[in-house]
Amino acid sequence: MNFFSIETLAVGDELLTGKIADTNSAYVGQVLFENGFRLSRQNVIPDEKKSIQSSIQEISKRAKAAICFGGLGPTSDDITAACVSELLGVPLEVNEAAKTRLIEYLSARKRQVTEQTLKQVAIPRTVEVIPNYAGLAPGFSFSYQGCHFFFLPGVPDEMKPMFSASVLPKLVSLAPPQGQVESFLWRCIGIVESELQRLMVSIEKKLPEGMWLGYRTRFPENYLYLYCMEENENLRTQKIDEWKSQIEPLVAPYCYGNAEKDLEEWVFDLLKKRKMKIALAESCTGGLVVQRLTRVPGASDWVWGGFVSYQIDAKEKMLGVKLKQPSDAVSPECTLALAKNALSKSGCDVALAVTGYMGPTGGTESGPVGTVFIAVTDREGKTIQDKIELPPRPRATLQWGASSFSLNTLRKLLK
C-alpha cells in the first residue's frame, strides 16, 4: 500500500448532530484503496471559521493530500470558501465559467439570479478550479505548506464525479500507486465474525506480501475479503485464484454469494432461474421478508405476496392454523403449518413462514427473545425447517436478522 498520507475533511454541523453521516469519506476511502492508496485519517468539523482554518493548518502538518467536502453552497452556513480565502490571504472572486452555467440553469427554470445563488460560484482568487458538471458550485484545489488540498461540494452526487474526474488523477500523478488492488468477496451468514476469523488463522499466516484478508459485519451477515496488490494484472489474477482455492472449502458452508449483491437478490435470482412463484407467511418479521424481495426489480413475476399473520387469531383466520395454547404461536409446528397452508391457499410453487420472539419482552425459558423458527416448503414435497437463536439486539435489528435467516433458508431449498 502506497505510503502517501491522505486525509478527508468533512465540514457541516449536520454531520456532528447525527442528522446525516459522512458517506463521502467512505466513498473516497474505497476508491483510493482500489487504486493503491489508503486514507490515514477522517476528520469531521462544524461550519465554524476557527475549526475550518485550524483543521487546514493541522492537516497540512500531517498529510500530503486532503480531500474536503461541504460548505460551498448558497446558504449563510456555507462559509468554507470564505474561510479558505482568508487563510490564503486572497479575495473571493466569481468564477465566470461557473457563473455562466449558473445563469443558464436558473434562466431555464425561470428563477432569479440573487446574491445567495451567486455566492456558490465565488472561490479564492489563486486556487485551481475543479469543474462541477452535476451541480452549480465549483470545487477548487491549492497547495498549502506542502499539502495538496481539494475542496468539493458535500452533495455525494456532485462530489463523486468531481473526485473521479479531477482529484484521483491528480493524486496518482503526485504519488503513483505501487499497484492496483484486486479483491474477492465471500458473503457469509450463520457464522459470527470471531469464528470466521478463527477459520482464517492458518491462511493469514501463509499469505505472501501484498495480500491480506479483511472482515466486515452487517448483522447477521459477515463478509470476508481477500485483497491482492500487484502491478501485473495476470500475476494479480493468478494469486487471487490460488488463494481462493484454499479459502473456498473453509467458508463454503456459510457463503451464499461472491459479489456485492444483497441476499434477497441472490434468492430472487434462484426463484427466477427455477421459475418458482413464492408466497410468504410472516409473524415476527411483520412483512419484512416480502418487502425485501419486492425491492428487487422484476419481483412482480415471482413474488405472489404474503400473509402477515401477526396475532394468534390472524393465523387462524388468514391461514386456518388453530393453536391449542398461545405459546404454540412460536414453534416449529405452527411455522410449518403456516408455510403449508400459505402454499395451498396461494397456489404458489414454494412458501416460507417465520415466527419468533423479537422482544424486548416475551419469550419463554426454552425459547428466549431472539428465538426464530423458519419453514420453507414446495410443491414437490421438499421442506426445510430451521431454528435460529439470535443474540441480544434491539427489536428492529432482530427482525432484520430473522428476515435474513429466512431468506437464507429459502435459498438452501431453492439450491
C-alpha positions as a Markdown table, in Angstrom:
| # | Residue | x | y | z |
|---|---|---|---|---|
| 1 | Met | 0.0 | 0.0 | 0.0 |
| 2 | Asn | 1.4 | 3.4 | -1.0 |
| 3 | Phe | 2.7 | 5.4 | 1.9 |
| 4 | Phe | 1.3 | 8.7 | 0.8 |
| 5 | Ser | -0.7 | 10.2 | 3.7 |
| 6 | Ile | -4.2 | 11.3 | 2.6 |
| 7 | Glu | -7.0 | 12.6 | 4.9 |
| 8 | Thr | -10.5 | 13.7 | 4.4 |
| 9 | Leu | -12.2 | 16.7 | 6.0 |
| 10 | Ala | -16.0 | 16.9 | 6.1 |
| 11 | Val | -17.5 | 20.2 | 7.0 |
| 12 | Gly | -21.0 | 20.6 | 8.4 |
| 13 | Asp | -22.9 | 20.9 | 11.6 |
| 14 | Glu | -25.4 | 18.3 | 10.4 |
| 15 | Leu | -22.6 | 15.7 | 10.4 |
| 16 | Leu | -22.0 | 16.2 | 14.1 |
| 17 | Thr | -25.6 | 16.2 | 15.2 |
| 18 | Gly | -26.4 | 12.8 | 13.7 |
| 19 | Lys | -28.7 | 14.1 | 11.1 |
| 20 | Ile | -26.6 | 12.7 | 8.3 |
| 21 | Ala | -23.5 | 10.5 | 8.0 |
| 22 | Asp | -20.2 | 11.3 | 6.3 |
| 23 | Thr | -20.7 | 8.9 | 3.4 |
| 24 | Asn | -18.3 | 10.9 | 1.2 |
| 25 | Ser | -15.2 | 9.8 | 3.2 |
| 26 | Ala | -16.3 | 6.2 | 3.0 |
| 27 | Tyr | -16.7 | 6.5 | -0.8 |
| 28 | Val | -13.3 | 8.3 | -1.2 |
| 29 | Gly | -11.6 | 5.7 | 1.0 |
| 30 | Gln | -12.9 | 2.9 | -1.0 |
| 31 | Val | -11.9 | 4.4 | -4.4 |
| 32 | Leu | -8.5 | 5.3 | -3.0 |
| 33 | Phe | -8.0 | 1.8 | -1.7 |
| 34 | Glu | -8.8 | 0.3 | -5.0 |
| 35 | Asn | -6.1 | 2.5 | -6.6 |
| 36 | Gly | -3.3 | 1.6 | -4.2 |
| 37 | Phe | -3.8 | 4.3 | -1.6 |
| 38 | Arg | -5.2 | 4.3 | 1.9 |
| 39 | Leu | -6.8 | 7.0 | 4.0 |
| 40 | Ser | -4.7 | 7.8 | 7.1 |
| 41 | Arg | -7.5 | 9.8 | 8.9 |
| 42 | Gln | -11.0 | 11.1 | 8.5 |
| 43 | Asn | -12.0 | 14.5 | 10.1 |
| 44 | Val | -15.4 | 15.9 | 10.7 |
| 45 | Ile | -15.8 | 19.5 | 11.9 |
| 46 | Pro | -18.7 | 22.1 | 12.2 |
| 47 | Asp | -19.4 | 25.1 | 10.0 |
| 48 | Glu | -17.2 | 27.3 | 12.0 |
| 49 | Lys | -14.3 | 29.6 | 10.8 |
| 50 | Lys | -11.9 | 28.7 | 13.6 |
| 51 | Ser | -12.5 | 25.0 | 13.1 |
| 52 | Ile | -12.1 | 25.1 | 9.3 |
| 53 | Gln | -8.9 | 27.2 | 9.3 |
| 54 | Ser | -7.2 | 25.4 | 12.2 |
| 55 | Ser | -8.1 | 22.0 | 10.6 |
| 56 | Ile | -6.4 | 23.0 | 7.3 |
| 57 | Gln | -3.3 | 24.1 | 9.2 |
| 58 | Glu | -3.2 | 20.9 | 11.3 |
| 59 | Ile | -3.8 | 18.6 | 8.3 |
| 60 | Ser | -1.0 | 20.3 | 6.3 |
| 61 | Lys | 1.5 | 19.2 | 9.0 |
| 62 | Arg | 0.4 | 15.6 | 8.8 |
| 63 | Ala | -0.7 | 14.8 | 5.3 |
| 64 | Lys | 0.4 | 15.0 | 1.7 |
| 65 | Ala | -3.1 | 15.5 | 0.4 |
| 66 | Ala | -6.6 | 16.2 | 1.8 |
| 67 | Ile | -10.0 | 15.8 | 0.2 |
| 68 | Cys | -12.5 | 18.2 | 1.8 |
| 69 | Phe | -16.3 | 18.3 | 1.5 |
| 70 | Gly | -19.1 | 20.7 | 2.2 |
| 71 | Gly | -19.7 | 24.4 | 2.9 |
| 72 | Leu | -19.6 | 25.5 | -0.8 |
| 73 | Gly | -23.4 | 26.2 | -1.2 |
| 74 | Pro | -25.5 | 29.4 | -1.2 |
| 75 | Thr | -26.7 | 29.5 | 2.4 |
| 76 | Ser | -25.4 | 31.5 | 5.3 |
| 77 | Asp | -23.7 | 28.5 | 7.0 |
| 78 | Asp | -21.7 | 27.7 | 3.8 |
| 79 | Ile | -18.5 | 29.5 | 4.8 |
| 80 | Thr | -15.8 | 27.2 | 3.6 |
| 81 | Ala | -14.7 | 29.2 | 0.5 |
| 82 | Ala | -14.6 | 32.4 | 2.6 |
| 83 | Cys | -12.5 | 30.8 | 5.3 |
| 84 | Val | -10.0 | 29.4 | 2.8 |
| 85 | Ser | -9.8 | 32.8 | 1.1 |
| 86 | Glu | -9.0 | 34.5 | 4.4 |
| 87 | Leu | -6.4 | 31.8 | 5.3 |
| 88 | Leu | -4.7 | 32.2 | 2.0 |
| 89 | Gly | -4.8 | 36.0 | 2.2 |
| 90 | Val | -6.6 | 36.4 | -1.2 |
| 91 | Pro | -10.1 | 37.7 | -2.0 |
| 92 | Leu | -13.0 | 35.7 | -3.2 |
| 93 | Glu | -13.7 | 36.1 | -7.0 |
| 94 | Val | -16.7 | 34.9 | -9.0 |
| 95 | Asn | -15.7 | 32.2 | -11.4 |
| 96 | Glu | -17.0 | 33.3 | -14.8 |
| 97 | Ala | -17.5 | 29.8 | -16.3 |
| 98 | Ala | -19.4 | 28.7 | -13.2 |
| 99 | Lys | -21.4 | 31.9 | -13.3 |
| 100 | Thr | -22.4 | 31.4 | -16.9 |
| 101 | Arg | -23.6 | 27.9 | -16.2 |
| 102 | Leu | -25.5 | 29.1 | -13.1 |
| 103 | Ile | -27.3 | 31.8 | -15.1 |
| 104 | Glu | -28.3 | 29.3 | -17.8 |
| 105 | Tyr | -29.5 | 26.9 | -15.2 |
| 106 | Leu | -31.7 | 29.4 | -13.4 |
| 107 | Ser | -33.0 | 31.0 | -16.6 |
| 108 | Ala | -34.1 | 27.7 | -17.9 |
| 109 | Arg | -36.2 | 27.2 | -14.7 |
| 110 | Lys | -37.4 | 30.9 | -14.7 |
| 111 | Arg | -35.6 | 31.6 | -11.4 |
| 112 | Gln | -33.9 | 34.8 | -10.4 |
| 113 | Val | -30.1 | 35.3 | -10.1 |
| 114 | Thr | -29.7 | 36.5 | -6.5 |
| 115 | Glu | -26.8 | 37.4 | -4.2 |
| 116 | Gln | -27.3 | 34.0 | -2.5 |
| 117 | Thr | -27.2 | 32.0 | -5.7 |
| 118 | Leu | -24.0 | 33.8 | -6.9 |
| 119 | Lys | -22.3 | 33.1 | -3.6 |
| 120 | Gln | -21.7 | 29.5 | -4.6 |
| 121 | Val | -19.6 | 30.4 | -7.6 |
| 122 | Ala | -17.2 | 32.6 | -5.7 |
| 123 | Ile | -13.9 | 31.0 | -4.9 |
| 124 | Pro | -10.5 | 32.2 | -3.7 |
| 125 | Arg | -8.5 | 34.1 | -6.4 |
| 126 | Thr | -5.4 | 32.0 | -6.6 |
| 127 | Val | -6.8 | 28.5 | -6.5 |
| 128 | Glu | -7.3 | 26.0 | -9.3 |
| 129 | Val | -10.9 | 25.4 | -10.3 |
| 130 | Ile | -12.4 | 21.9 | -10.2 |
| 131 | Pro | -15.4 | 21.9 | -12.6 |
| 132 | Asn | -18.8 | 20.7 | -11.3 |
| 133 | Tyr | -20.9 | 19.3 | -14.2 |
| 134 | Ala | -23.5 | 17.7 | -11.9 |
| 135 | Gly | -24.3 | 20.9 | -9.8 |
| 136 | Leu | -23.7 | 24.6 | -9.6 |
| 137 | Ala | -20.9 | 25.1 | -7.0 |
| 138 | Pro | -17.4 | 24.5 | -8.4 |
| 139 | Gly | -14.7 | 22.9 | -6.4 |
| 140 | Phe | -11.1 | 24.1 | -6.1 |
| 141 | Ser | -7.6 | 23.0 | -5.1 |
| 142 | Phe | -4.4 | 24.5 | -3.9 |
| 143 | Ser | -1.2 | 23.7 | -2.1 |
| 144 | Tyr | -0.7 | 24.8 | 1.5 |
| 145 | Gln | 2.5 | 24.2 | 3.4 |
| 146 | Gly | 3.3 | 21.2 | 1.2 |
| 147 | Cys | -0.1 | 19.6 | 1.4 |
| 148 | His | -2.4 | 19.4 | -1.6 |
| 149 | Phe | -6.0 | 20.4 | -0.7 |
| 150 | Phe | -9.0 | 19.6 | -2.8 |
| 151 | Phe | -12.4 | 21.2 | -1.8 |
| 152 | Leu | -15.5 | 19.6 | -3.2 |
| 153 | Pro | -19.3 | 20.0 | -2.6 |
| 154 | Gly | -20.8 | 17.9 | 0.1 |
| 155 | Val | -23.6 | 16.6 | -2.1 |
| 156 | Pro | -22.5 | 13.0 | -2.9 |
| 157 | Asp | -23.9 | 13.0 | -6.4 |
| 158 | Glu | -21.8 | 16.1 | -7.2 |
| 159 | Met | -18.7 | 15.1 | -5.2 |
| 160 | Lys | -18.3 | 11.6 | -6.7 |
| 161 | Pro | -17.8 | 12.5 | -10.4 |
| 162 | Met | -15.7 | 15.5 | -9.5 |
| 163 | Phe | -13.4 | 13.3 | -7.4 |
| 164 | Ser | -13.1 | 10.6 | -10.1 |
| 165 | Ala | -12.5 | 13.1 | -12.9 |
| 166 | Ser | -10.3 | 15.7 | -11.3 |
| 167 | Val | -8.9 | 14.7 | -7.9 |
| 168 | Leu | -7.9 | 11.0 | -8.3 |
| 169 | Pro | -5.8 | 11.6 | -11.5 |
| 170 | Lys | -4.0 | 14.4 | -9.7 |
| 171 | Leu | -3.3 | 12.1 | -6.7 |
| 172 | Val | -2.0 | 9.4 | -9.0 |
| 173 | Ser | 0.3 | 12.0 | -10.6 |
| 174 | Leu | 1.6 | 13.2 | -7.3 |
| 175 | Ala | 2.4 | 9.7 | -6.0 |
| 176 | Pro | 2.0 | 6.8 | -8.5 |
| 177 | Pro | 0.5 | 3.8 | -6.6 |
| 178 | Gln | 2.6 | 0.7 | -6.1 |
| 179 | Gly | 0.0 | -1.5 | -7.8 |
| 180 | Gln | -3.7 | -2.0 | -8.4 |
| 181 | Val | -5.7 | -3.7 | -5.7 |
| 182 | Glu | -8.0 | -6.5 | -6.6 |
| 183 | Ser | -10.3 | -8.3 | -4.1 |
| 184 | Phe | -12.5 | -11.3 | -3.9 |
| 185 | Leu | -15.5 | -11.5 | -1.6 |
| 186 | Trp | -17.3 | -14.2 | 0.4 |
| 187 | Arg | -20.7 | -13.1 | 1.8 |
| 188 | Cys | -21.5 | -15.3 | 4.8 |
| 189 | Ile | -24.4 | -16.0 | 7.1 |
| 190 | Gly | -24.6 | -18.4 | 10.0 |
| 191 | Ile | -21.1 | -17.7 | 11.3 |
| 192 | Val | -20.0 | -15.0 | 13.7 |
| 193 | Glu | -17.1 | -12.7 | 12.9 |
| 194 | Ser | -14.7 | -14.2 | 15.5 |
| 195 | Glu | -15.3 | -17.7 | 14.3 |
| 196 | Leu | -14.8 | -16.6 | 10.7 |
| 197 | Gln | -11.5 | -15.1 | 11.6 |
| 198 | Arg | -10.5 | -18.2 | 13.5 |
| 199 | Leu | -11.1 | -20.3 | 10.3 |
| 200 | Met | -8.7 | -17.9 | 8.6 |
| 201 | Val | -5.8 | -18.1 | 11.1 |
| 202 | Ser | -3.8 | -20.7 | 9.0 |
| 203 | Ile | -4.5 | -18.7 | 5.8 |
| 204 | Glu | -3.3 | -15.4 | 7.3 |
| 205 | Lys | -0.1 | -16.9 | 8.4 |
| 206 | Lys | 0.8 | -18.1 | 4.9 |
| 207 | Leu | -0.4 | -15.1 | 2.8 |
| 208 | Pro | 2.5 | -13.5 | 0.9 |
| 209 | Glu | 3.4 | -9.9 | 1.0 |
| 210 | Gly | 0.9 | -7.7 | -0.9 |
| 211 | Met | -2.0 | -10.0 | 0.1 |
| 212 | Trp | -4.2 | -9.7 | 3.1 |
| 213 | Leu | -7.7 | -10.5 | 4.4 |
| 214 | Gly | -10.4 | -8.1 | 5.5 |
| 215 | Tyr | -13.6 | -8.5 | 7.5 |
| 216 | Arg | -16.8 | -6.6 | 7.7 |
| 217 | Thr | -20.0 | -7.3 | 9.7 |
| 218 | Arg | -23.5 | -6.3 | 8.6 |
| 219 | Phe | -25.7 | -8.2 | 11.1 |
| 220 | Pro | -26.4 | -11.0 | 10.8 |
| 221 | Glu | -24.0 | -11.4 | 7.9 |
| 222 | Asn | -20.2 | -11.4 | 7.9 |
| 223 | Tyr | -18.1 | -10.6 | 4.8 |
| 224 | Leu | -14.6 | -11.9 | 4.1 |
| 225 | Tyr | -12.4 | -10.1 | 1.6 |
| 226 | Leu | -9.2 | -11.4 | 0.0 |
| 227 | Tyr | -7.0 | -8.5 | -1.2 |
| 228 | Cys | -4.1 | -8.6 | -3.6 |
| 229 | Met | -2.0 | -5.6 | -4.6 |
| 230 | Glu | 0.1 | -6.4 | -7.6 |
| 231 | Glu | 1.1 | -4.2 | -10.6 |
| 232 | Asn | 1.0 | -7.1 | -13.1 |
| 233 | Glu | -2.7 | -7.9 | -13.9 |
| 234 | Asn | -2.1 | -11.6 | -14.9 |
| 235 | Leu | 0.0 | -12.2 | -11.8 |
| 236 | Arg | -2.6 | -10.5 | -9.7 |
| 237 | Thr | -5.4 | -12.7 | -11.0 |
| 238 | Gln | -3.2 | -15.8 | -10.6 |
| 239 | Lys | -2.5 | -15.0 | -6.9 |
| 240 | Ile | -6.2 | -14.4 | -6.2 |
| 241 | Asp | -7.2 | -17.7 | -7.8 |
| 242 | Glu | -4.5 | -19.6 | -6.0 |
| 243 | Trp | -5.7 | -18.4 | -2.5 |
| 244 | Lys | -9.4 | -18.5 | -3.4 |
| 245 | Ser | -9.0 | -22.3 | -3.8 |
| 246 | Gln | -7.6 | -22.6 | -0.3 |
| 247 | Ile | -10.2 | -20.4 | 1.3 |
| 248 | Glu | -13.3 | -21.6 | -0.5 |
| 249 | Pro | -13.6 | -25.0 | 1.3 |
| 250 | Leu | -13.4 | -23.3 | 4.7 |
| 251 | Val | -16.2 | -20.8 | 4.1 |
| 252 | Ala | -18.4 | -22.9 | 1.8 |
| 253 | Pro | -20.9 | -24.0 | 4.5 |
| 254 | Tyr | -21.7 | -20.3 | 5.2 |
| 255 | Cys | -21.2 | -18.5 | 1.9 |
| 256 | Tyr | -24.2 | -17.5 | -0.1 |
| 257 | Gly | -22.5 | -15.3 | -2.7 |
| 258 | Asn | -19.3 | -13.8 | -4.0 |
| 259 | Ala | -20.4 | -10.3 | -5.3 |
| 260 | Glu | -21.6 | -7.1 | -3.9 |
| 261 | Lys | -25.3 | -8.1 | -4.2 |
| 262 | Asp | -27.7 | -8.4 | -1.3 |
| 263 | Leu | -29.1 | -11.7 | 0.0 |
| 264 | Glu | -32.6 | -11.0 | -1.4 |
| 265 | Glu | -31.1 | -10.5 | -4.8 |
| 266 | Trp | -29.4 | -13.9 | -4.7 |
| 267 | Val | -32.6 | -15.5 | -3.6 |
| 268 | Phe | -34.7 | -13.8 | -6.2 |
| 269 | Asp | -32.3 | -14.9 | -8.9 |
| 270 | Leu | -32.8 | -18.5 | -7.8 |
| 271 | Leu | -36.6 | -18.1 | -7.9 |
| 272 | Lys | -36.4 | -16.7 | -11.4 |
| 273 | Lys | -34.0 | -19.4 | -12.5 |
| 274 | Arg | -36.3 | -22.2 | -11.3 |
| 275 | Lys | -39.4 | -20.3 | -12.4 |
| 276 | Met | -41.0 | -20.6 | -8.9 |
| 277 | Lys | -43.5 | -18.3 | -7.5 |
| 278 | Ile | -43.4 | -17.7 | -3.8 |
| 279 | Ala | -45.9 | -16.9 | -1.0 |
| 280 | Leu | -44.9 | -15.8 | 2.5 |
| 281 | Ala | -46.5 | -16.1 | 5.9 |
| 282 | Glu | -44.8 | -13.8 | 8.4 |
| 283 | Ser | -45.4 | -13.2 | 12.0 |
| 284 | Cys | -42.4 | -11.8 | 13.9 |
| 285 | Thr | -40.9 | -10.1 | 10.8 |
| 286 | Gly | -44.1 | -8.2 | 10.1 |
| 287 | Gly | -43.8 | -8.4 | 6.3 |
| 288 | Leu | -40.1 | -7.6 | 6.1 |
| 289 | Val | -39.2 | -10.6 | 4.1 |
| 290 | Val | -41.6 | -9.9 | 1.3 |
| 291 | Gln | -40.7 | -6.2 | 1.5 |
| 292 | Arg | -37.0 | -7.2 | 0.9 |
| 293 | Leu | -37.9 | -9.5 | -2.0 |
| 294 | Thr | -40.1 | -6.9 | -3.7 |
| 295 | Arg | -37.3 | -4.3 | -3.7 |
| 296 | Val | -35.7 | -6.4 | -6.4 |
| 297 | Pro | -36.7 | -5.4 | -10.0 |
| 298 | Gly | -38.9 | -7.9 | -11.6 |
| 299 | Ala | -40.3 | -9.1 | -8.3 |
| 300 | Ser | -43.9 | -9.0 | -9.6 |
| 301 | Asp | -43.2 | -12.0 | -11.8 |
| 302 | Trp | -42.2 | -14.4 | -8.9 |
| 303 | Val | -43.4 | -12.9 | -5.6 |
| 304 | Trp | -47.1 | -13.7 | -5.2 |
| 305 | Gly | -47.5 | -11.8 | -1.9 |
| 306 | Gly | -47.6 | -12.6 | 1.8 |
| 307 | Phe | -49.8 | -13.0 | 4.9 |
| 308 | Val | -48.7 | -11.0 | 7.9 |
| 309 | Ser | -50.5 | -13.3 | 10.4 |
| 310 | Tyr | -49.2 | -11.5 | 13.5 |
| 311 | Gln | -51.7 | -12.2 | 16.2 |
| 312 | Ile | -52.9 | -15.6 | 17.1 |
| 313 | Asp | -56.4 | -15.2 | 15.7 |
| 314 | Ala | -54.9 | -13.8 | 12.5 |
| 315 | Lys | -53.1 | -17.1 | 12.0 |
| 316 | Glu | -56.4 | -18.9 | 12.2 |
| 317 | Lys | -58.5 | -16.5 | 10.2 |
| 318 | Met | -55.9 | -16.0 | 7.4 |
| 319 | Leu | -54.4 | -19.4 | 7.2 |
| 320 | Gly | -56.5 | -21.8 | 9.2 |
| 321 | Val | -53.8 | -22.6 | 11.8 |
| 322 | Lys | -55.5 | -23.3 | 15.1 |
| 323 | Leu | -53.4 | -23.3 | 18.3 |
| 324 | Lys | -54.0 | -25.2 | 21.4 |
| 325 | Gln | -52.3 | -22.6 | 23.6 |
| 326 | Pro | -50.8 | -19.2 | 23.0 |
| 327 | Ser | -47.2 | -20.4 | 23.4 |
| 328 | Asp | -47.6 | -22.6 | 20.3 |
| 329 | Ala | -47.6 | -19.5 | 18.2 |
| 330 | Val | -43.8 | -19.5 | 18.2 |
| 331 | Ser | -43.0 | -23.1 | 17.4 |
| 332 | Pro | -41.7 | -25.3 | 14.6 |
| 333 | Glu | -45.2 | -27.0 | 14.3 |
| 334 | Cys | -47.0 | -23.7 | 13.9 |
| 335 | Thr | -44.4 | -22.3 | 11.5 |
| 336 | Leu | -44.6 | -25.4 | 9.2 |
| 337 | Ala | -48.4 | -25.3 | 9.3 |
| 338 | Leu | -48.3 | -21.6 | 8.2 |
| 339 | Ala | -46.0 | -22.4 | 5.4 |
| 340 | Lys | -48.0 | -25.4 | 4.1 |
| 341 | Asn | -51.3 | -23.5 | 4.3 |
| 342 | Ala | -49.8 | -20.5 | 2.6 |
| 343 | Leu | -48.6 | -22.8 | -0.2 |
| 344 | Ser | -52.1 | -24.3 | -0.6 |
| 345 | Lys | -54.0 | -21.1 | -0.3 |
| 346 | Ser | -51.8 | -19.2 | -2.8 |
| 347 | Gly | -51.3 | -21.9 | -5.3 |
| 348 | Cys | -47.7 | -21.0 | -5.5 |
| 349 | Asp | -44.7 | -23.2 | -6.1 |
| 350 | Val | -42.9 | -22.5 | -2.8 |
| 351 | Ala | -43.9 | -20.9 | 0.6 |
| 352 | Leu | -41.9 | -19.6 | 3.5 |
| 353 | Ala | -43.1 | -19.0 | 7.1 |
| 354 | Val | -41.4 | -17.4 | 10.1 |
| 355 | Thr | -42.3 | -17.0 | 13.7 |
| 356 | Gly | -40.3 | -15.8 | 16.7 |
| 357 | Tyr | -39.8 | -13.7 | 19.7 |
| 358 | Met | -38.4 | -10.2 | 18.9 |
| 359 | Gly | -38.5 | -8.6 | 22.3 |
| 360 | Pro | -37.9 | -6.6 | 24.3 |
| 361 | Thr | -40.4 | -8.7 | 26.3 |
| 362 | Gly | -41.8 | -12.1 | 25.7 |
| 363 | Gly | -40.1 | -15.4 | 25.1 |
| 364 | Thr | -40.0 | -18.5 | 27.2 |
| 365 | Glu | -37.5 | -20.4 | 29.2 |
| 366 | Ser | -36.8 | -22.8 | 26.2 |
| 367 | Gly | -37.3 | -20.0 | 23.7 |
| 368 | Pro | -35.9 | -16.7 | 24.8 |
| 369 | Val | -36.1 | -13.4 | 22.9 |
| 370 | Gly | -34.2 | -13.9 | 19.7 |
| 371 | Thr | -35.6 | -17.4 | 19.0 |
| 372 | Val | -36.8 | -17.8 | 15.4 |
| 373 | Phe | -38.5 | -20.7 | 13.7 |
| 374 | Ile | -38.4 | -20.9 | 9.9 |
| 375 | Ala | -40.1 | -23.3 | 7.5 |
| 376 | Val | -39.9 | -23.5 | 3.7 |
| 377 | Thr | -41.9 | -26.0 | 1.7 |
| 378 | Asp | -42.6 | -26.5 | -2.0 |
| 379 | Arg | -45.0 | -28.3 | -4.4 |
| 380 | Glu | -42.5 | -31.2 | -4.8 |
| 381 | Gly | -42.8 | -32.0 | -1.1 |
| 382 | Lys | -39.3 | -30.7 | -0.1 |
| 383 | Thr | -39.3 | -29.0 | 3.3 |
| 384 | Ile | -36.5 | -27.3 | 5.3 |
| 385 | Gln | -37.0 | -26.1 | 8.8 |
| 386 | Asp | -34.5 | -24.0 | 10.8 |
| 387 | Lys | -34.3 | -22.8 | 14.4 |
| 388 | Ile | -32.2 | -19.7 | 14.9 |
| 389 | Glu | -31.1 | -18.2 | 18.1 |
| 390 | Leu | -30.2 | -14.5 | 17.6 |
| 391 | Pro | -28.0 | -12.7 | 20.1 |
| 392 | Pro | -29.5 | -9.8 | 22.2 |
| 393 | Arg | -30.2 | -6.9 | 19.9 |
| 394 | Pro | -32.8 | -4.1 | 19.6 |
| 395 | Arg | -36.1 | -5.3 | 18.3 |
| 396 | Ala | -35.7 | -3.8 | 14.7 |
| 397 | Thr | -32.3 | -5.5 | 14.5 |
| 398 | Leu | -33.7 | -8.8 | 15.5 |
| 399 | Gln | -36.4 | -8.5 | 12.9 |
| 400 | Trp | -33.8 | -7.8 | 10.2 |
| 401 | Gly | -31.8 | -10.8 | 11.4 |
| 402 | Ala | -34.9 | -13.0 | 11.3 |
| 403 | Ser | -35.7 | -11.9 | 7.8 |
| 404 | Ser | -32.1 | -12.6 | 6.6 |
| 405 | Phe | -32.1 | -16.1 | 8.0 |
| 406 | Ser | -35.5 | -16.7 | 6.5 |
| 407 | Leu | -34.2 | -15.7 | 3.1 |
| 408 | Asn | -31.1 | -18.0 | 3.6 |
| 409 | Thr | -33.3 | -20.9 | 4.5 |
| 410 | Leu | -35.3 | -20.3 | 1.3 |
| 411 | Arg | -32.0 | -20.1 | -0.6 |
| 412 | Lys | -31.0 | -23.5 | 0.7 |
| 413 | Leu | -34.2 | -25.1 | -0.5 |
| 414 | Leu | -34.0 | -23.5 | -3.9 |
| 415 | Lys | -30.4 | -24.7 | -4.4 |
